[in-house]
């Protein structure tokens, strides 16, 4: 019984002669049981493992307001598994935790996507400020710098349109998110610069050399479409 423990408790979900499920004072999920070892079968062991895994992910990805709800759902699912075991009803871990896992995964991925978009916005603004500063100091490179700004805008629009399709996993770290955000912005800037180089060198788009607006539009497209510049380079590369 739970009364026998000396731990300070935060919340009790179930306590009886067979098992106790509760949160300690540090909001860690605890399970105590007095069932025969033979009764602690693989299904229950898997459920406890799943509960601890979801607990770790919740503490990693959710804020203080969201965490109590997540821990409640995990503990309730774990209580359900023990009740099924006592009633001799067969079950599997996936069926017990399916609903709570879907709810929590949606919260996890929502936060990760938000972090990714914040990274994109911050890096975009940072590079925009840097490019504007360079353009002010070196007006002779105005066309190249404008092209990079337009390509940066194209990359940003493309990412905003497609960010819901990006593959997000709960194992991704904040550093990985930052690197992914930064790499997409840098690739867009490079493509905008290459777009003007191809035109001015006469390798491609040379018919638009006298039309700065057209070149800037192509720069935007080079940032928006990841395959625009690579496809153009393939066309002009020696076979």
C-alpha positions in Angstrom: 0.0 0.0 0.0 1.1 3.5 -0.7 0.9 4.5 3.0 4.1 2.5 3.6 6.3 4.7 1.5 8.1 7.6 3.0 8.1 9.6 -0.2 6.3 12.9 -0.3 3.5 12.6 -2.8 2.2 15.1 -5.3 -0.8 13.3 -6.6 -2.3 9.8 -6.2 -4.0 8.1 -9.1 -4.6 4.6 -7.7 -3.8 2.8 -4.5 -4.9 -0.6 -3.3 -3.5 -3.9 -2.1 -2.3 -4.8 -5.5 -0.6 -1.6 -6.8 -0.2 2.1 -6.4 0.4 4.7 -9.1 1.3 8.3 -8.1 3.4 11.3 -8.7 6.2 12.1 -6.2 7.0 15.6 -5.0 9.2 16.1 -8.1 6.4 15.1 -10.5 8.0 11.7 -11.3 5.6 8.9 -12.1 6.0 6.1 -9.5 4.6 2.6 -9.6 4.5 0.3 -6.5 3.0 -3.1 -6.7 2.5 -6.1 -4.4 1.3 -8.5 -7.1 3.1 -11.8 -7.5 6.1 -11.5 -9.8 4.6 -14.0 -12.1 1.7 -11.6 -12.6 4.0 -8.9 -13.8 3.9 -10.1 -17.3 5.4 -8.5 -20.4 2.3 -6.4 -21.2 2.5 -4.6 -17.8 6.3 -4.2 -18.1 5.8 -2.7 -21.5 3.2 -0.3 -20.2 5.4 0.9 -17.4 8.2 1.4 -19.9 5.9 3.3 -22.3 4.7 5.5 -19.4 8.2 6.4 -18.4 9.2 7.1 -22.1 6.2 9.5 -22.5 7.0 11.1 -19.2 10.5 11.9 -20.3 9.3 13.3 -23.6 6.6 15.4 -21.9 9.2 17.0 -19.6 11.4 17.6 -22.5 8.9 19.2 -24.9 6.0 20.6 -22.8 5.9 23.7 -20.7 4.8 23.9 -17.0 1.2 24.6 -18.0 0.9 21.6 -20.4 2.9 19.1 -18.3 0.3 18.4 -15.5 -2.3 17.4 -18.2 0.2 15.1 -19.9 1.2 13.4 -16.7 -2.4 12.9 -15.8 -3.2 11.2 -19.1 -0.1 8.9 -18.8 -0.9 7.8 -15.3 -4.6 7.3 -16.1 -3.6 5.0 -19.0 -1.2 3.1 -16.7 -4.0 2.6 -14.1 -6.2 1.3 -16.8 -3.5 -1.3 -17.8 -3.3 -2.6 -14.2 -7.1 -2.8 -13.9 -7.2 -4.9 -17.0 -4.5 -7.2 -15.7 -6.4 -7.7 -12.4 -9.6 -8.4 -14.3 -7.6 -11.0 -16.4 -8.5 -9.1 -19.6 -5.9 -9.5 -22.4 -4.4 -6.2 -23.7 -1.4 -4.8 -25.5 0.5 -1.6 -24.8 -0.4 0.1 -28.0 -4.1 -0.2 -27.4 -3.8 1.2 -23.8 -1.6 4.2 -24.7 -2.9 4.9 -28.2 -5.2 7.8 -27.4 -2.8 9.5 -24.9 0.2 9.0 -27.3 -1.7 10.7 -30.1 -2.6 13.6 -27.9 0.9 14.0 -26.6 2.7 13.5 -29.9 0.5 16.3 -31.4 1.6 18.6 -28.6 5.3 17.6 -29.0 5.4 18.1 -32.7 3.5 21.4 -32.4 6.2 22.8 -30.1 9.0 21.6 -32.3 7.4 23.1 -35.4 7.0 26.4 -33.5 10.7 26.3 -32.6 11.6 25.6 -36.2 9.5 28.5 -37.5 10.9 30.9 -34.8 14.4 29.9 -35.9 13.5 30.6 -39.5 12.1 34.0 -38.6 15.1 35.0 -36.4 17.7 33.9 -39.0 15.8 35.6 -41.8 15.7 38.9 -40.0 19.3 38.6 -39.0 20.6 38.0 -42.5 18.3 40.7 -43.9 19.8 43.2 -41.5 23.3 42.1 -42.4 22.6 42.3 -46.2 21.0 45.8 -45.8 24.1 47.0 -43.9 26.5 45.6 -46.5 24.4 47.2 -49.3 24.5 50.6 -47.5 28.3 50.4 -47.2 28.9 48.8 -50.7 26.3 50.2 -53.1 28.3 48.8 -56.1 27.1 45.3 -55.2 23.5 46.4 -54.9 22.2 44.0 -57.5 23.8 40.9 -55.9 22.6 42.0 -52.5 19.1 42.7 -53.7 19.0 39.3 -55.3 20.1 37.6 -52.1 17.3 39.5 -50.2 14.7 38.3 -52.8 16.1 34.8 -52.6 15.8 35.0 -48.8 12.2 36.1 -49.1 11.5 33.2 -51.5 13.0 30.7 -49.1 10.9 32.1 -46.2 7.7 31.9 -48.2 8.5 28.4 -49.3 9.2 27.2 -45.8 6.0 28.9 -44.4 3.9 27.1 -47.1 5.4 23.7 -46.5 6.4 23.6 -42.8 3.4 21.4 -42.0 4.8 18.8 -44.4 8.2 18.7 -42.8 9.0 15.4 -41.1 9.2 16.1 -37.3 10.2 13.5 -34.7 10.3 13.8 -30.9 14.0 12.9 -30.9 15.0 16.1 -32.6 17.1 18.4 -30.5 17.0 22.2 -30.3 20.5 22.3 -31.9 19.3 20.2 -34.8 16.3 22.6 -35.3 18.6 25.6 -35.3 21.0 24.0 -37.8 18.1 23.0 -40.1 16.6 26.5 -40.0 20.0 28.1 -40.7 20.9 25.7 -43.5 17.7 26.4 -45.4 18.2 30.2 -45.2 21.8 30.0 -46.2 21.0 27.8 -49.2 18.4 30.4 -50.4 21.0 33.2 -50.1 23.6 31.2 -52.1 21.1 30.4 -54.8 20.1 34.1 -55.2 23.8 35.0 -55.5 24.4 32.3 -58.1 21.4 33.4 -60.1 23.0 36.8 -60.7 26.4 35.3 -61.4 24.9 33.0 -64.1 23.2 35.9 -65.7 26.2 38.3 -65.6 28.6 35.7 -66.9 26.3 34.9 -69.8 26.0 31.2 -68.9 22.3 31.4 -68.3 19.6 34.1 -68.2 21.9 36.4 -70.2 18.9 37.7 -72.2 17.7 39.3 -68.9 21.0 41.1 -68.2 19.5 44.5 -68.9 16.3 43.8 -67.0 17.0 44.1 -63.3 13.4 43.4 -62.2 13.4 40.2 -64.1 16.6 39.1 -62.5 15.3 39.9 -59.1 12.1 37.8 -59.9 14.4 34.9 -60.9 16.3 35.4 -57.6 13.0 35.1 -55.7 12.2 31.9 -57.6 15.7 30.5 -56.9 15.0 30.8 -53.2 11.4 29.6 -53.4 12.1 26.6 -55.5 15.0 24.4 -54.3 15.4 22.8 -57.7 15.5 26.0 -59.8 19.2 26.7 -59.6 20.4 23.0 -59.5 18.3 22.3 -62.6 19.7 25.3 -64.3 23.3 24.2 -63.5 22.5 20.8 -64.9 21.4 22.3 -68.1 24.6 24.4 -68.6 27.0 21.8 -67.3 29.0 19.9 -70.0 27.4 16.6 -70.8 
